[in-house]
Amino acid sequence: MLKKTSKKTKVSSSIRPSVGIIFALSIALIISIIISVVSFTQLKTYESDIATKKLEVFDDLAESYIRDMDLIVNDQDANTYITGYGISDENDVFYITFDFVLDPMEGAHHGILYIEWDAEHGSFGHAYSYHDDASYHPDGIYYRIVE
C-alpha cells in the first residue's frame, strides 16, 4: 500500500503588505491635508492682517489726499477736508465726499471726488461734482467721518 502523503505549502498572503501600504498612504494623506489646512489658515490670517492694516491707514490717506489737493475756485485756493466715503450703487464707483471753504464768512461748499479705474490709461482717474446739499451722497454704501 502506498502511503498518501500530502504536501503542505505555505501560501503567503499578498493582502497583508498592501494593507500596510494603504494604511501608510492613508496616514500620509491625512498629514498632508492637515498641513494644507494649517498653511491655508495661516495664509488667510496673513491676508486678513494685510487688509486690516490697509483699512487702518485708509482714513488718514484719504484725508491727506483731500486736504492736500489743489482745489482752486475762481482763482482762489480752497481749504478742503474729508466728510466721508462710499461706493455708489448706480455705477459701483468709489467716491470721497468733502467740504471746501473759500471764505470763512461764506461757509463751506460741498463736493464729491469720484475715483474709477480707467482701462484706457491703465490707472485710476477721478472726477468732481459739487452740491448745495451738504448731506448729499450717491445711494449705496456710505461712511460718514465724524470729527
C-alpha positions in Angstrom: 0.0 0.0 0.0 1.0 3.3 -0.9 1.0 5.8 1.7 -0.6 9.1 0.8 1.4 12.0 1.7 0.1 15.4 1.5 2.4 18.3 0.9 1.5 21.4 2.7 2.7 24.6 1.2 2.6 27.9 2.8 0.6 30.4 1.0 1.9 33.8 1.6 -0.9 36.3 1.7 -0.3 39.2 -0.7 -3.1 41.1 1.1 -1.1 41.9 4.2 1.6 44.0 2.6 -0.9 46.0 0.6 -3.0 46.7 3.7 0.2 48.2 5.3 0.9 50.3 2.3 -2.7 51.5 2.1 -2.6 52.3 5.8 0.8 54.2 5.5 -0.5 56.2 2.4 -3.7 57.0 4.3 -1.8 58.4 7.3 0.4 60.4 4.8 -2.7 61.8 3.1 -4.2 62.8 6.5 -1.0 64.5 7.5 -0.8 66.3 4.1 -4.4 67.5 4.5 -3.7 68.8 8.0 -0.6 70.6 6.8 -2.5 72.1 3.9 -5.3 73.3 6.1 -2.9 74.9 8.6 -1.0 76.6 5.8 -4.2 77.9 4.2 -5.4 79.2 7.5 -2.1 81.0 8.1 -2.2 82.5 4.6 -5.8 83.7 5.2 -4.8 85.2 8.5 -1.9 86.9 6.8 -4.1 88.3 4.1 -6.6 89.4 6.7 -3.9 91.1 8.6 -2.7 93.0 5.5 -6.3 94.0 4.7 -6.8 95.2 8.3 -3.6 97.3 8.1 -4.7 98.8 4.8 -8.0 99.8 6.3 -6.4 101.3 9.3 -4.4 103.7 7.2 -7.1 104.4 4.6 -8.9 107.2 6.6 -5.6 109.1 7.1 -4.5 108.7 3.4 -7.9 109.8 2.1 -8.0 112.7 4.5 -4.4 113.7 3.4 -5.3 113.4 -0.2 -8.4 115.7 0.1 -6.6 118.1 2.4 -3.6 118.4 0.0 -5.4 118.6 -3.3 -5.1 121.8 -5.1 -8.7 122.9 -5.4 -8.9 126.4 -6.9 -12.2 128.1 -7.4 -12.4 131.5 -9.0 -8.6 131.8 -8.8 -8.8 131.2 -5.1 -7.3 128.3 -3.1 -9.8 126.3 -1.1 -9.2 124.7 2.3 -10.6 121.2 2.0 -11.5 118.4 4.4 -13.0 115.0 4.0 -16.5 114.3 5.3 -17.0 110.6 4.2 -16.6 108.0 1.5 -18.6 105.2 -0.1 -19.5 103.2 -3.1 -22.2 104.3 -5.5 -25.0 101.7 -6.2 -25.6 103.3 -9.6 -22.2 102.5 -11.2 -20.2 100.8 -8.4 -17.7 103.7 -8.3 -15.7 104.6 -5.1 -16.1 108.2 -4.0 -15.0 110.6 -1.3 -17.2 113.4 0.0 -15.5 116.6 1.1 -16.2 120.2 2.1 -14.2 123.1 1.0 -14.0 126.7 2.3 -13.1 129.7 0.2 -14.1 132.4 2.6 -14.8 131.5 6.3 -17.6 134.1 6.3 -19.3 132.4 3.4 -19.3 128.9 4.9 -18.5 125.5 3.4 -19.2 124.2 -0.1 -19.7 120.5 -0.7 -18.1 118.2 -3.3 -17.6 114.6 -4.3 -14.5 113.1 -5.7 -15.2 110.0 -7.8 -12.4 107.6 -8.3 -12.7 105.0 -11.0 -10.4 102.6 -12.9 -9.6 103.9 -16.4 -8.7 100.9 -18.5 -7.7 103.1 -21.5 -4.9 104.7 -19.4 -4.2 101.7 -17.2 -4.7 103.8 -14.0 -7.3 105.4 -11.8 -8.9 108.6 -12.9 -11.1 111.0 -10.9 -13.9 113.4 -11.5 -15.6 116.0 -9.2 -19.1 117.1 -8.6 -20.3 120.0 -6.4 -23.6 120.1 -4.5 -25.6 122.7 -2.5 -26.9 120.0 -0.1 -24.2 119.1 2.4 -25.8 115.8 3.2 -25.9 114.6 -0.5 -24.1 111.5 -1.5 -25.0 108.8 -4.0 -27.1 105.8 -2.9 -25.1 102.8 -1.7 -22.6 102.2 1.0 -21.5 105.4 2.8 -19.3 106.0 5.8 -19.5 109.5 7.3 -16.4 110.6 9.0 -17.2 112.5 12.2 -14.7 114.9 13.6 
